[in-house]
Amino acid sequence: MQVRYPGASWRPLGTQVEPRITPRVLVFHTMVGYLASTDTMFRGQGYTGTESHFGVGGPWDGAALDGAVWQWQSLDYQADAQNAGNAYATSIETADGGEPLRAWSSKQLNALVALGAWWCTQTGAPARLVTSTSQSGIGYHAQFSAWAPDGRSCPGRTRIAQLIDVVIPRIAAALEQTPPPPPPPIGDDMALTQDDLNKIAATVWGSKFGTSPTTGTMLQRAAVNTSPTPEAIAAAVVAALPKGTGTPLTVADVESAVRTVLRNGVA
């Protein structure tokens, strides 16, 4: 197995003293920043050990670094990027210019596909989205609580969709593998029952959802007619929620859906 990617600039962060590993999952991240500044941060005071195996620059780093790949750690050593997954994962940080919902550029996509195909060839892992932490293949940081126990959304909805719909199929094509069908959109695998709708209504109709004010408070402020039944409101909120990304819903998602229903009304 090659442990250094020929298409990358080799930029070790220091002497490799981390545990040795056998990689089996390629995990995608977003930097919420830039390639050069992330490199500087990893080398700065307070960071002990390697934070990621690879970094991929974007157009926000300048034209010369759009799609550039820097390798900070060899594949056979651990990088501290995905918590419990560190013992078996290879991590890729991707530049986003501080906007985690930006799409990867065409040059970033090309670089990620080439790097992913090389990684699959070296590790023997298939070009597929893993569905559990015990599988071999490709994943993203927010996919499992074992990798993201703080509930972060990295690498963001936009890039997760690109990973599933573009990057993995292109890697599979490059390796002449047949990619598995994409996972079904959220909510398509099982219809919501009336009890589910009632529970959602009870949650979003109250004055709080987590630490965020939701329907009850906003309705009072907006003096909106509250005649629709909780069931009708719940159904409208569910219909307004984002679908098809495979990413856990956040308080912001629910609040946005509630605001949409408040603005457009309940049919």
C-alpha positions in Angstrom: 0.0 0.0 0.0 1.3 3.4 -0.9 0.9 5.8 2.0 1.7 9.1 0.2 -0.5 10.3 -2.6 1.6 11.1 -5.7 -0.8 14.0 -6.6 -0.3 15.8 -3.3 2.3 18.2 -1.9 3.9 16.4 1.0 3.7 18.8 4.0 4.2 16.8 7.2 3.3 18.6 10.4 6.1 17.1 12.3 7.5 13.7 13.4 4.9 11.1 13.1 4.3 9.8 16.6 0.6 8.9 16.4 -0.6 5.3 16.5 -0.3 3.2 13.4 -3.6 2.3 11.6 -5.0 0.3 8.8 -7.4 2.7 7.0 -10.8 1.5 5.8 -13.0 4.6 5.7 -12.3 7.9 3.8 -14.0 10.7 5.8 -14.8 14.1 4.2 -14.7 17.3 6.2 -14.9 21.1 5.6 -12.4 23.5 7.0 -14.7 26.5 7.5 -11.7 28.4 6.2 -8.8 28.2 3.8 -6.1 25.7 3.0 -3.1 27.8 4.0 -4.7 29.2 7.2 -5.7 25.7 8.2 -2.2 24.5 7.6 -0.9 27.3 9.8 -3.5 26.5 12.5 -2.4 22.8 12.5 1.2 23.9 13.0 0.4 26.5 15.7 0.8 26.5 19.4 -1.8 24.3 21.2 -2.1 21.7 18.5 -0.4 18.4 19.5 -0.4 15.8 16.7 -1.8 15.7 13.2 -5.4 17.0 12.7 -6.0 15.6 9.2 -4.4 13.5 6.5 -5.2 15.7 3.5 -6.3 19.2 2.7 -7.9 20.3 -0.6 -7.8 24.0 -1.6 -10.6 25.9 -3.3 -10.9 29.0 -5.4 -11.2 31.1 -2.2 -7.5 30.2 -1.6 -6.6 31.7 -5.0 -6.5 30.2 -8.5 -3.2 28.4 -7.9 -4.6 26.5 -4.9 -8.0 25.7 -6.3 -8.0 21.9 -6.3 -4.5 21.7 -4.8 -4.0 18.7 -2.5 -1.7 18.9 0.5 -0.9 15.8 2.5 -0.1 16.3 6.2 0.0 12.7 7.3 0.7 9.3 5.7 -2.2 6.8 5.5 -0.7 4.3 8.0 -0.7 6.8 10.9 -3.7 8.1 12.8 -5.0 11.7 12.3 -7.1 13.3 15.0 -10.1 14.5 13.0 -13.1 12.2 13.6 -13.1 11.1 17.2 -13.8 7.3 17.5 -13.1 7.0 13.8 -9.5 8.0 14.2 -8.4 4.4 14.6 -9.4 3.4 11.1 -10.2 6.6 9.1 -8.4 8.7 6.5 -9.5 12.3 6.7 -9.9 15.0 4.0 -10.3 18.6 4.9 -11.8 20.8 2.1 -11.5 24.6 1.9 -14.7 26.6 1.8 -13.6 30.2 2.4 -15.4 30.3 5.7 -18.8 29.3 4.2 -19.5 25.7 5.1 -22.6 25.5 2.8 -20.7 26.4 -0.3 -20.5 23.8 -3.0 -17.1 22.3 -4.0 -15.7 23.9 -7.1 -15.2 21.9 -10.3 -11.5 21.7 -9.6 -12.1 20.5 -6.0 -14.5 17.8 -7.3 -11.8 16.6 -9.8 -9.2 16.6 -7.1 -11.5 14.7 -4.6 -12.4 12.1 -7.2 -8.8 11.5 -8.2 -7.7 11.3 -4.5 -10.6 9.0 -3.6 -9.9 6.6 -6.5 -6.2 6.4 -5.5 -7.2 5.8 -1.8 -9.7 3.1 -2.7 -7.0 1.4 -4.8 -4.5 1.5 -2.0 -6.8 0.4 0.8 -9.0 -2.0 -1.2 -12.1 -0.3 0.2 -15.1 0.0 -2.2 -16.4 3.3 -3.7 -19.6 3.3 -1.7 -21.1 5.4 1.1 -20.8 3.4 4.3 -24.0 2.9 6.3 -22.3 1.9 9.6 -18.9 2.6 11.3 -18.0 -1.0 10.9 -18.0 -1.0 7.1 -15.3 0.0 4.6 -15.8 2.7 2.1 -16.5 6.5 2.1 -18.3 8.7 4.7 -18.5 12.2 6.0 -17.8 13.7 9.4 -21.4 14.3 10.6 -22.6 10.9 9.5 -22.3 9.1 12.8 -22.4 10.3 16.4 -19.2 8.2 17.0 -17.4 10.5 14.5 -19.2 13.8 15.5 -20.4 13.5 19.1 -20.9 17.2 19.3 -23.6 17.1 16.6 -21.8 19.2 14.1 -23.0 19.3 10.4 -19.6 19.0 8.7 -19.1 19.1 5.8 -22.5 20.7 5.4 -25.7 19.8 3.4 -24.4 21.1 0.1 -21.2 19.1 0.1 -22.8 16.0 1.6 -25.1 16.0 -1.4 -22.2 16.5 -3.8 -20.3 13.6 -2.1 -23.2 11.2 -2.5 -24.5 12.3 -5.9 -21.2 13.3 -7.7 -18.0 12.3 -6.0 -18.7 8.7 -5.0 -20.3 7.7 -8.4 -17.4 9.3 -10.2 -14.9 7.4 -8.1 -16.8 4.2 -8.8 -16.7 5.0 -12.5 -13.0 5.7 -12.4 -12.5 2.3 -10.8 -15.0 0.6 -13.1 -17.2 -0.3 -10.1 -20.9 -0.2 -10.1 -22.0 2.4 -7.4 -24.8 1.4 -5.1 -28.1 3.3 -5.5 -28.2 6.5 -3.3 -29.9 6.3 0.0 -33.6 7.2 0.0 -34.4 10.8 1.0 -35.3 11.4 4.6 -39.0 10.5 5.1 -39.4 8.3 2.0 -38.6 5.0 3.7 -41.6 5.2 6.1 -44.6 7.4 6.0 -45.3 9.5 9.1 -48.2 8.3 11.2 -50.8 10.5 12.7 -49.1 9.9 16.1 -45.8 11.2 14.6 -47.6 14.3 13.4 -49.2 14.8 16.7 -45.8 14.6 18.5 -44.3 17.1 16.0 -47.2 19.4 16.6 -46.8 19.2 20.3 -43.1 20.1 19.9 -43.3 22.9 17.4 -46.6 24.3 18.8 -45.0 24.9 22.1 -43.0 28.0 23.1 -39.6 26.4 22.8 -37.8 23.9 20.6 -34.4 23.3 22.3 -33.2 26.8 23.1 -35.0 28.4 20.2 -38.4 30.2 20.3 -40.7 28.6 17.8 -44.4 28.5 16.8 -46.1 29.6 20.0 -43.9 32.6 20.5 -43.8 33.6 16.9 -47.6 33.3 16.5 -48.1 35.7 19.4 -45.7 38.2 17.9 -47.2 38.0 14.5 -50.8 37.8 15.7 -51.4 34.9 13.3 -54.8 33.1 13.3 -54.3 29.9 15.3 -57.5 28.2 14.0 -55.7 25.4 12.0 -55.6 22.2 14.0 -52.2 21.0 15.4 -52.4 18.1 13.0 -52.7 20.3 10.0 -49.9 22.6 11.3 -47.6 19.6 11.9 -48.3 18.2 8.4 -47.5 21.6 6.9 -44.2 21.8 8.9 -43.2 18.3 7.9 -43.8 19.2 4.2 -41.6 22.3 4.5 -38.6 20.5 6.1 -35.6 19.9 3.9 -35.4 16.4 2.4 -33.0 14.1 0.6 -29.7 15.1 2.2 -29.3 12.3 4.8 -28.2 14.9 7.3 -29.8 15.1 10.8 -32.3 18.0 11.1 -31.3 20.9 13.3 -33.2 23.4 15.4 -32.6 25.9 12.6 -34.2 23.5 10.0 -37.3 23.1 12.1 -37.6 26.8 12.8 -37.2 27.7 9.1 -40.0 25.2 8.3 -42.2 26.8 10.9 -41.5 30.3 9.6 -42.4 29.1 6.1 -45.7 27.8 7.3 -46.4 31.0 9.3 -45.6 33.0 6.2 -47.6 30.9 3.7 -50.3 29.6 5.9 -51.8 26.1 6.3 -53.7 24.9 3.3 
